[in-house]
Amino acid sequence: MHSSAHRTTRRLGVATASAALLLGAMALPGSATPREDDAGDRVLVFSKTAGYRHGSIPEGISALQDLGAANDFTVDATEDAADFNQRNLDRYDAVVFLSTTGDVLNRTQQLAFEQYIAKGGGYVGVHAAADTEYDWPFYGGLAGAYFESHPHIQPATVEVEDRAHASTAHLGEEWERTDEWYNYRTNPRENAHVLATLDESSYIGGTMDGDHPIAWCQTYEGGRAFYTGGGHTEESYSEPAFLAHLLGGIRYATGAVQADCRPEQGYTALFDGTDTDGWSQAGPGSFTLADGTLTTSGGMGMLWYAERELQSYSLKLDWRMSGDDNSGIFVGFPASDDPWSAVNNGYEIQIDATDAPDRTTGSVYGFQSADTELRDAALNPPGEWNTYEIRVEGERLRVLLNGVEINDFTNTDPARSLSQGHIGIQNHGDSDEVSFRDIRVKELPPA
């Protein structure tokens, strides 16, 4: 039996969007058969249909098995609902509902799956997984939304909202692709974290009033859930970008990578990927801007948001180290073109893989270490994206890493008051390479 803690510490290899995928013989769905090789995680693909049956299911199974073979996880395929029992489900780190339709599980099987999710199991819903189990409220909450209708297959523009999640980090800010685009009965945004939306002006037949989520993730009743509306066509399963999208969703569901999948609303962009208007460079070095990403160069300097001071706020941003690098986010400092002013008058939330506990990732640099056990469980390694939330309320400073609170610090030094100040990101030196995306802020009520 896998534990929740076990899931969060597993790591799988990364397949890039340009990786060559060796497509094997087409899999025939049936009852899941145990594999002799137990290395890595294990994923169950479930494709039973009680309504419309998608012709792309065999291609989907084959593609998922190829992804597993290339990334050290085992894929079993089944259409036998009897496989939804506690003993069998406990063998799997995630279950993929691949274009299932209608009522596919009886009540006993539903309860077994609910228990599996409660113990930290993972769910991946693909396309018609939203056209499944309309009379099972637990499933509706897990999937995030139910199918309502769809127009004809056509190209559309997918707008990527979250470029840190493993399922979307390989994509640009817009993704042009052809599929059958679902409309949903409700908008999942209130309860799930939206990863990508459809630009309804780019195709015919969207009915969600301009806010049309098409991929999302969430934690739900103890487990992890990822859903994508793509995957109707057979061609989807030979499309490298879509396969990388599926792989990232599976890796999140199994716990191989971490992500902040809490619902997110009310944030305003300070850096949206297009320009650095409102920002100013203090000290030597600079940041390069490419693909919506700011990357450090030289230093020691700091790019700081000079447009306005912040008071009570939630600051979110995505960051990635290329290796054992050094950077940080400064908060609560007065306006200055000297980066040392931020060091001496504010606080730095550190990004560094291997320094002393009060100087590594998640620490308030030089003042308070992160909870290292929680930090290590929540942290993605160099080469992968992480998300910080830095909450400042009065003199209280909290740090959340990929949705997990890892530090709670209270300032007692009047010279470093957090009640008002600027924010900035550090470029530490020539040997350090740290990248940042999607810097956004939400004002909070006064402490």
Secondary structure by P-SEA (a helix, b strand, c coil): cccaaaaaabbbbbbccccccccccccccccbbbbcccccbbbbbbbbbccccccaaaaaaaaaaaaaaaccbbbbbbcccccccaaaaaacccccccccccccccaaaaaaaaaaaaabbbbbbcccccccccccaaaaaaacccccccccbbbbbbbbcccccccccccccbbbbbcbbbbbcccccccbbbcbbbccccccccccccccccccccccccbbbbbbcccccccccccaaaaaaaaaaaaaaaccccccccccccccccccccccccccccccbbbbbcccbbbbccccccccccccccccbbbbbccccccccccbbbccccccccaaaaaaccccccccccccccccccccccccccaaaaaaaacccccbbbbbbbbbcccbbbbbccccccbbbbbccccccccccccccccccccbbbbbcccbbbbcccc
